[in-house]
Amino acid sequence: MKKKLKSLYLILSSLFLTVLNLPLAFAKPIFGHRSVAKPVITVMPLPSPSPMAIGENDVFSSVKSVYDSLHLDLNGLSRQAFVYARKGWQKLLSQGRLLNDSVMAIVDFSQSSDHKRLYVLDMKNYRVMFNTLVAHGRNSGKELASSFSNRAGSYKSSPGFYITQDTYMGNNGYSLKLEGIEKGINDKAYSRAIVMHGADYVDETWISRQGFIGRSEGCPAVPIQQAGQIIDALKNGTCLFVYTPKSNYTSRSSMLR
């Protein structure tokens, strides 16, 4: 009797569960071929940089960063000299005229010759390679270089941008040829034999004796002890900028426009 009741119970339970599941069997599937709406993510476009952000303000910030990070003001270099030098250096790089794209040299003739006014800068690694004395032409002035010429036999310095050439052994020993690239300002430098070389009169003993170093025939002469290293750092396609704040240079220079 118990077995029959148990069997009847199982049959009735099965029928009950079947009836309960019938609506689910005919229901439409929620997932399957029907697509499920995805959340919409709205991406707001970034505001375009203003012309100032990518123009002069950006350039000035970059210049300020390099100048200040190298503490060039503490070493006496005029900020204006650096701004001009970097502008010309970048122009020459963009024109593909420099073989050495990491080193830039500046002669700051706004300073007296008793100051270390030659700066050789590694622009990629942010370091000052050399900061030392450098001479100006004997007819450009005594302590300060205030008069300039592009004329042969003037014994004056010529301001502006130069591209260094190869080296040679001359009357002043190991020397570096310089190509002046500013027409009417320093483009006669090569024919005038304006070169970088070492000289014994570029020395602090001259400063203690007369208040300023000796002068050249127009060449940017450097201390003999450092000449070889400086020349090797600058030879073959490096930018050299000879700075003067004189308006008769800055107003004429095509490199600064």
DRENDO-1510 file (C-alpha; in Angstrom, 1 decimal, always signed):
<recs>
REC; n; res; u; v; w
REC; 1; MET; +0.0; +0.0; +0.0 .
REC; 2; LYS; +2.8; +2.4; +0.9 .
REC; 3; LYS; +4.6; +1.7; -2.4 .
REC; 4; LYS; +1.4; +2.6; -4.4 .
REC; 5; LEU; +1.0; +5.8; -2.5 .
REC; 6; LYS; +4.7; +6.7; -3.1 .
REC; 7; SER; +4.3; +6.0; -6.8 .
REC; 8; LEU; +1.2; +8.1; -7.0 .
REC; 9; TYR; +2.9; +10.9; -5.1 .
REC; 10; LEU; +5.9; +10.9; -7.6 .
REC; 11; ILE; +3.5; +11.0; -10.6 .
REC; 12; LEU; +1.5; +13.9; -9.2 .
REC; 13; SER; +4.7; +15.8; -8.4 .
REC; 14; SER; +6.0; +15.4; -11.9 .
REC; 15; LEU; +2.7; +16.6; -13.4 .
REC; 16; PHE; +2.7; +19.6; -11.1 .
REC; 17; LEU; +6.3; +20.7; -12.1 .
REC; 18; THR; +5.5; +20.2; -15.8 .
REC; 19; VAL; +2.5; +22.6; -15.5 .
REC; 20; LEU; +4.6; +25.2; -13.7 .
REC; 21; ASN; +7.3; +25.2; -16.4 .
REC; 22; LEU; +5.0; +25.5; -19.4 .
REC; 23; PRO; +4.9; +29.4; -19.5 .
REC; 24; LEU; +8.7; +29.5; -19.4 .
REC; 25; ALA; +9.0; +27.1; -22.4 .
REC; 26; PHE; +7.0; +29.5; -24.6 .
REC; 27; ALA; +8.5; +32.8; -23.3 .
REC; 28; LYS; +10.7; +34.9; -25.6 .
REC; 29; PRO; +14.4; +34.7; -24.8 .
REC; 30; ILE; +16.0; +37.8; -23.2 .
REC; 31; PHE; +19.5; +36.9; -24.4 .
REC; 32; GLY; +20.3; +35.4; -27.7 .
REC; 33; HIS; +19.9; +37.0; -31.1 .
REC; 34; ARG; +18.2; +40.0; -29.6 .
REC; 35; SER; +20.8; +42.7; -28.9 .
REC; 36; VAL; +21.1; +44.1; -25.4 .
REC; 37; ALA; +21.5; +47.8; -25.2 .
REC; 38; LYS; +25.0; +48.9; -24.1 .
REC; 39; PRO; +25.6; +52.0; -21.9 .
REC; 40; VAL; +26.5; +55.0; -24.0 .
REC; 41; ILE; +29.8; +56.7; -23.0 .
REC; 42; THR; +30.1; +60.3; -24.2 .
REC; 43; VAL; +33.7; +61.5; -24.8 .
REC; 44; MET; +34.0; +65.2; -24.7 .
REC; 45; PRO; +36.7; +66.5; -27.1 .
REC; 46; LEU; +39.7; +68.2; -25.5 .
REC; 47; PRO; +39.9; +71.9; -26.0 .
REC; 48; SER; +42.3; +72.9; -28.8 .
REC; 49; PRO; +45.4; +74.7; -27.6 .
REC; 50; SER; +45.3; +78.4; -28.1 .
REC; 51; PRO; +47.8; +79.9; -30.6 .
REC; 52; MET; +49.7; +81.3; -27.6 .
REC; 53; ALA; +50.0; +77.8; -26.1 .
REC; 54; ILE; +51.9; +76.5; -29.1 .
REC; 55; GLY; +53.5; +79.7; -30.1 .
REC; 56; GLU; +55.7; +82.3; -28.5 .
REC; 57; ASN; +54.6; +81.5; -25.0 .
REC; 58; ASP; +55.6; +77.8; -25.4 .
REC; 59; VAL; +58.9; +78.8; -27.0 .
REC; 60; PHE; +59.6; +81.2; -24.2 .
REC; 61; SER; +58.8; +78.6; -21.5 .
REC; 62; SER; +61.1; +76.2; -23.2 .
REC; 63; VAL; +63.9; +78.7; -23.4 .
REC; 64; LYS; +63.3; +79.7; -19.8 .
REC; 65; SER; +63.4; +76.1; -18.7 .
REC; 66; VAL; +66.8; +75.4; -20.3 .
REC; 67; TYR; +68.3; +78.7; -19.3 .
REC; 68; ASP; +67.2; +78.4; -15.7 .
REC; 69; SER; +68.0; +74.7; -15.3 .
REC; 70; LEU; +71.6; +75.3; -16.4 .
REC; 71; HIS; +71.8; +78.3; -14.1 .
REC; 72; LEU; +73.2; +80.4; -16.9 .
REC; 73; ASP; +72.2; +83.6; -15.2 .
REC; 74; LEU; +74.6; +82.7; -12.4 .
REC; 75; ASN; +77.4; +82.2; -14.9 .
REC; 76; GLY; +76.8; +85.7; -16.4 .
REC; 77; LEU; +75.1; +84.7; -19.7 .
REC; 78; SER; +72.6; +87.3; -20.9 .
REC; 79; ARG; +69.1; +85.8; -21.2 .
REC; 80; GLN; +68.7; +87.7; -24.5 .
REC; 81; ALA; +71.9; +86.2; -25.9 .
REC; 82; PHE; +70.6; +82.7; -25.1 .
REC; 83; VAL; +67.1; +83.4; -26.6 .
REC; 84; TYR; +68.7; +84.6; -29.8 .
REC; 85; ALA; +71.3; +81.8; -29.9 .
REC; 86; ARG; +68.6; +79.1; -29.4 .
REC; 87; LYS; +66.4; +80.7; -32.1 .
REC; 88; GLY; +69.1; +80.6; -34.7 .
REC; 89; TRP; +70.3; +77.2; -33.6 .
REC; 90; GLN; +66.8; +75.8; -34.1 .
REC; 91; LYS; +66.5; +77.5; -37.5 .
REC; 92; LEU; +69.8; +76.0; -38.7 .
REC; 93; LEU; +68.7; +72.5; -37.4 .
REC; 94; SER; +65.5; +72.8; -39.3 .
REC; 95; GLN; +67.4; +73.6; -42.5 .
REC; 96; GLY; +69.7; +70.6; -42.0 .
REC; 97; ARG; +72.8; +72.8; -41.9 .
REC; 98; LEU; +74.3; +71.4; -38.7 .
REC; 99; LEU; +76.1; +68.1; -38.4 .
REC; 100; ASN; +76.3; +68.4; -34.6 .
REC; 101; ASP; +72.7; +68.7; -33.4 .
REC; 102; SER; +73.4; +68.7; -29.6 .
REC; 103; VAL; +76.0; +71.3; -29.0 .
REC; 104; MET; +75.6; +75.1; -29.2 .
REC; 105; ALA; +78.3; +77.7; -28.4 .
REC; 106; ILE; +77.7; +81.3; -27.4 .
REC; 107; VAL; +80.2; +84.2; -27.1 .
REC; 108; ASP; +78.5; +86.9; -25.1 .
REC; 109; PHE; +80.1; +90.2; -26.0 .
REC; 110; SER; +77.7; +92.1; -23.8 .
REC; 111; GLN; +80.2; +91.2; -21.0 .
REC; 112; SER; +83.7; +92.5; -20.4 .
REC; 113; SER; +86.7; +90.4; -21.5 .
REC; 114; ASP; +87.6; +89.8; -17.8 .
REC; 115; HIS; +84.5; +87.6; -17.6 .
REC; 116; LYS; +84.2; +84.0; -18.7 .
REC; 117; ARG; +81.9; +84.8; -21.7 .
REC; 118; LEU; +82.3; +81.7; -23.9 .
REC; 119; TYR; +79.6; +79.1; -23.2 .
REC; 120; VAL; +79.7; +75.7; -24.8 .
REC; 121; LEU; +76.3; +74.0; -24.0 .
REC; 122; ASP; +75.2; +70.4; -24.4 .
REC; 123; MET; +71.5; +71.1; -25.3 .
REC; 124; LYS; +70.4; +67.4; -25.2 .
REC; 125; ASN; +71.9; +66.5; -21.9 .
REC; 126; TYR; +71.4; +69.9; -20.2 .
REC; 127; ARG; +75.0; +70.6; -19.2 .
REC; 128; VAL; +77.6; +73.3; -19.5 .
REC; 129; MET; +80.6; +71.8; -21.2 .
REC; 130; PHE; +82.8; +74.8; -21.1 .
REC; 131; ASN; +82.6; +78.3; -19.6 .
REC; 132; THR; +85.8; +80.3; -20.1 .
REC; 133; LEU; +87.5; +83.4; -21.3 .
REC; 134; VAL; +87.4; +84.4; -25.0 .
REC; 135; ALA; +89.1; +87.3; -26.8 .
REC; 136; HIS; +87.7; +89.9; -29.2 .
REC; 137; GLY; +89.5; +91.9; -31.9 .
REC; 138; ARG; +91.9; +94.6; -30.9 .
REC; 139; ASN; +90.0; +97.3; -32.7 .
REC; 140; SER; +86.7; +96.3; -31.3 .
REC; 141; GLY; +87.5; +97.8; -28.0 .
REC; 142; LYS; +89.5; +97.3; -24.8 .
REC; 143; GLU; +87.4; +95.7; -22.0 .
REC; 144; LEU; +84.3; +95.6; -24.1 .
REC; 145; ALA; +83.7; +94.7; -27.7 .
REC; 146; SER; +81.7; +97.6; -29.0 .
REC; 147; SER; +82.7; +98.1; -32.6 .
REC; 148; PHE; +82.4; +95.4; -35.3 .
REC; 149; SER; +83.4; +94.9; -38.9 .
REC; 150; ASN; +83.2; +92.3; -41.7 .
REC; 151; ARG; +86.1; +93.9; -43.5 .
REC; 152; ALA; +89.5; +92.3; -44.1 .
REC; 153; GLY; +92.3; +94.0; -42.1 .
REC; 154; SER; +89.9; +95.7; -39.7 .
REC; 155; TYR; +91.2; +93.6; -36.8 .
REC; 156; LYS; +87.6; +93.7; -35.4 .
REC; 157; SER; +85.3; +90.9; -34.4 .
REC; 158; SER; +82.2; +90.1; -36.4 .
REC; 159; PRO; +78.9; +89.2; -34.5 .
REC; 160; GLY; +76.3; +86.7; -35.6 .
REC; 161; PHE; +75.9; +83.0; -36.4 .
REC; 162; TYR; +78.7; +80.8; -37.6 .
REC; 163; ILE; +78.9; +77.1; -38.5 .
REC; 164; THR; +82.2; +75.5; -37.6 .
REC; 165; GLN; +84.3; +73.7; -40.2 .
REC; 166; ASP; +87.3; +71.5; -40.0 .
REC; 167; THR; +90.6; +72.0; -38.0 .
REC; 168; TYR; +94.1; +72.6; -39.1 .
REC; 169; MET; +97.6; +73.4; -37.6 .
REC; 170; GLY; +98.5; +77.0; -38.2 .
REC; 171; ASN; +100.7; +79.8; -36.8 .
REC; 172; ASN; +98.5; +79.7; -33.7 .
REC; 173; GLY; +98.6; +75.9; -33.4 .
REC; 174; TYR; +95.5; +73.8; -33.4 .
REC; 175; SER; +92.8; +76.0; -34.9 .
REC; 176; LEU; +89.1; +75.7; -36.0 .
REC; 177; LYS; +87.8; +77.3; -39.2 .
REC; 178; LEU; +84.6; +79.3; -39.0 .
REC; 179; GLU; +82.0; +80.0; -41.7 .
REC; 180; GLY; +80.1; +83.2; -41.1 .
REC; 181; ILE; +76.6; +82.7; -42.5 .
REC; 182; GLU; +75.1; +86.2; -42.2 .
REC; 183; LYS; +75.6; +88.2; -45.4 .
REC; 184; GLY; +77.2; +91.6; -44.9 .
REC; 185; ILE; +77.7; +90.9; -41.2 .
REC; 186; ASN; +80.2; +88.1; -40.9 .
REC; 187; ASP; +80.2; +86.3; -44.2 .
REC; 188; LYS; +83.8; +87.4; -44.9 .
REC; 189; ALA; +85.1; +85.6; -41.8 .
REC; 190; TYR; +86.5; +82.6; -43.8 .
REC; 191; SER; +88.4; +84.8; -46.2 .
REC; 192; ARG; +89.6; +86.9; -43.3 .
REC; 193; ALA; +91.0; +83.8; -41.6 .
REC; 194; ILE; +88.8; +84.4; -38.6 .
REC; 195; VAL; +89.3; +81.2; -36.6 .
REC; 196; MET; +89.1; +79.8; -33.1 .
REC; 197; HIS; +92.6; +79.1; -31.6 .
REC; 198; GLY; +94.4; +79.1; -28.3 .
REC; 199; ALA; +96.4; +82.2; -27.2 .
REC; 200; ASP; +98.6; +82.9; -24.2 .
REC; 201; TYR; +97.1; +86.4; -23.8 .
REC; 202; VAL; +93.7; +84.8; -23.0 .
REC; 203; ASP; +94.6; +84.3; -19.4 .
REC; 204; GLU; +93.7; +85.6; -15.9 .
REC; 205; THR; +97.3; +86.9; -15.4 .
REC; 206; TRP; +96.5; +89.5; -18.0 .
REC; 207; ILE; +93.4; +90.5; -16.1 .
REC; 208; SER; +95.3; +91.0; -12.9 .
REC; 209; ARG; +98.0; +93.0; -14.8 .
REC; 210; GLN; +95.8; +95.3; -16.9 .
REC; 211; GLY; +92.2; +94.6; -16.0 .
REC; 212; PHE; +91.3; +92.8; -19.2 .
REC; 213; ILE; +92.7; +90.0; -21.4 .
REC; 214; GLY; +94.7; +90.5; -24.5 .
REC; 215; ARG; +93.0; +91.0; -27.9 .
REC; 216; SER; +93.2; +89.2; -31.2 .
REC; 217; GLU; +93.1; +90.3; -34.8 .
REC; 218; GLY; +89.4; +89.5; -34.8 .
REC; 219; CYS; +89.5; +85.8; -33.8 .
REC; 220; PRO; +87.6; +84.4; -30.8 .
REC; 221; ALA; +90.8; +83.2; -29.2 .
REC; 222; VAL; +90.5; +80.9; -26.1 .
REC; 223; PRO; +92.9; +79.8; -23.3 .
REC; 224; ILE; +95.7; +77.6; -24.6 .
REC; 225; GLN; +95.1; +75.0; -21.9 .
REC; 226; GLN; +91.5; +74.4; -23.0 .
REC; 227; ALA; +91.8; +75.1; -26.8 .
REC; 228; GLY; +92.2; +71.5; -27.9 .
REC; 229; GLN; +89.2; +70.3; -25.9 .
REC; 230; ILE; +87.0; +73.2; -26.9 .
REC; 231; ILE; +87.9; +72.9; -30.6 .
REC; 232; ASP; +87.2; +69.2; -30.6 .
REC; 233; ALA; +83.8; +69.7; -29.0 .
REC; 234; LEU; +82.9; +72.3; -31.7 .
REC; 235; LYS; +84.5; +71.1; -34.9 .
REC; 236; ASN; +82.6; +70.0; -38.1 .
REC; 237; GLY; +79.2; +71.5; -38.2 .
REC; 238; THR; +78.3; +73.1; -34.8 .
REC; 239; CYS; +76.5; +76.4; -34.3 .
REC; 240; LEU; +78.5; +79.3; -32.8 .
REC; 241; PHE; +76.7; +82.5; -32.0 .
REC; 242; VAL; +78.7; +85.7; -31.3 .
REC; 243; TYR; +76.2; +88.0; -29.4 .
REC; 244; THR; +76.2; +91.8; -29.2 .
REC; 245; PRO; +73.2; +93.8; -27.9 .
REC; 246; LYS; +74.1; +96.5; -30.5 .
REC; 247; SER; +71.0; +97.3; -32.6 .
REC; 248; ASN; +73.0; +97.7; -35.8 .
REC; 249; TYR; +73.4; +93.9; -35.6 .
REC; 250; THR; +70.1; +92.8; -34.2 .
REC; 251; SER; +68.1; +94.9; -36.6 .
REC; 252; ARG; +70.0; +93.6; -39.6 .
REC; 253; SER; +70.2; +89.9; -38.8 .
REC; 254; SER; +68.0; +87.7; -41.0 .
REC; 255; MET; +68.6; +84.9; -38.5 .
REC; 256; LEU; +66.8; +86.7; -35.8 .
REC; 257; ARG; +63.7; +87.7; -37.8 .
</recs>
